[in-house]
């Protein structure tokens, strides 16, 4: 059956036409746009694109903060039969943006006022780009630039005589036609473009709704970037399917100003649920605890006691109030009335739950938010799966802290060991899934596609196991992905190879980030190079010079360094654990094929990894680094 994003949207407009879909604060308050009004605007955008020569299957990029125009522009370009290439506003480096725009053969770009300077800087290097469509707020236009309002005016004019032909373009779009190309960081400097079809999206919406129920009365405020498919599916495509309302964070003049608008916007919108990632969850908890502290020592003590009682009563969520703990219920209810209710008011007072995406969210955070009455239901997914694979959700038996919840339906899953053998319940291995949400492949990258999707099965690269009771537990990386605190993933092998290849001072390196504040690395220096630098000395000053020189080898890859732009700055190690013992077969850190076994290295040097994240351990010339250099020079 044909079920494209356009079909999904049209059926919701028919059902919920006069209901509020979009909410945006441009001046002093949030203003509403209905489903029917959104469709009219999207059609004008799409028809405007068609009148400007945009053809079906052409790629069109969006580089902007989350706002009404973002969503309307994507719907509009889909009506024109085009493919959306959403870009992250975090992409500061010209080469990162440049690579994606060139690689995806982009000819038209939607851009916000704040992001326009980035495009202008690289415009001359983009010969394919014909039109840059600016959302608003720009008076002086350069060649090839046009305001979105003018595109809409062209569309309105075009529809007067070509409406039937234009609508036929959207209706001709099929399930397997490409909807988006979303870039995710690859194993080398080049990112990979995940191709998601119209059916990937509509299937994932249907699958997600087997786990989470969204009444049409619900509102959400999108506080995550719209370019990611987590925000696409959970932020607005699920909301469209349910006839619910979507508000976007008020855009400030700077990213920091936008960030400061979040708590204020939450109080104004009074969302029923929010999308979150671990880094945001930690910030929310910190601000809750800070405001409790401000109420004085008595309130703080009471809050800590209340949490202790609630944790005991709730257990792992699944076993809430079981056994003797039912006697705590009146006390928990009392704390809810006198304490937790006030905390919830800070989030608008109507928040029912968070949906946690991105990296793994620790059980302690889940326990905290569940206790205060705003459960954070952790899910699991990845761009290649559009992205949802599993989630915890509301209701008895549907959530368990520490788990990634139950699988969406329908979806097939296998847990495979390194030999590709299927593992029974409770035994960990690589998570491999099959369903209509599995991507069509990587854009212009058949070899990476063949490695990741085999016979329709998506090899996620993540390690986990299925429990007997149907909960999925994701344990981290099966192979070598770094996972940052905000849930972004990056494979470090290309970076590790480059550093070892080009550095006379570094023999072996394992780069590490498991939801950490920054990326770090375990480094084995080259013995001969270290001895040569020391020249027989082993005083603190000489050892410190070697440590600084080893740090300097990584700095060469940063902005301004001789190898700058080879890898994104954010993934370069910010601190190094210099170790005196090489990774060998003898100590089990290298396998029989001479490959470094990442997990074993991380386990073996766990104390050094922990130390690197302390203020002393972050310094190049820390005592442990100096001791290792002395040891290796013997």
WOCOR-V936728 format. One line per field, one symbol per residue. phi: phi as a letter, one per 20 degrees, with the letter a starting at -180 (. if undefined). A space follows every 50 residues. Layout:
phi=???
This chain:
phi=.fbeffgfffffffecgeefddcbdecdbfddcfgffffgffffffffff feofdgmfececcaffagfgffffgfffgemededfdffffefgfffggf fffelfdccebegfeggffgfdgfecfffecdeegamceeeegnebfgff fffffgfffgdcgffffffffffdgeffdccdecfefdfefdefedegfg fffffffffedcddffefccdeddfffffffgfffcffffgdmedcddff eefcgffffffggffgffflfebcebcgffgffffgffffffgffoffff fffffgfgfffffflenfdgmfmffgfegffffffffecfgfffffdnnd feaddecmffdfgffffffffencgdefcbabgfdmdfdbafbfogndbb gnedndffcebdccddefenefefgndeafeccbrfefgfpeglbfffff fedclneeefnddabeegeneedddpefdbfecefenfcbeegfffffff fedfedebbcecaclefbecbdcdffgfffgffflnebfgffffffgfff gfffffeegnefdgmfcfgfefgebceededfecffemecefemefeggf ffffdgfffffgeegffffgefgfffffffffef
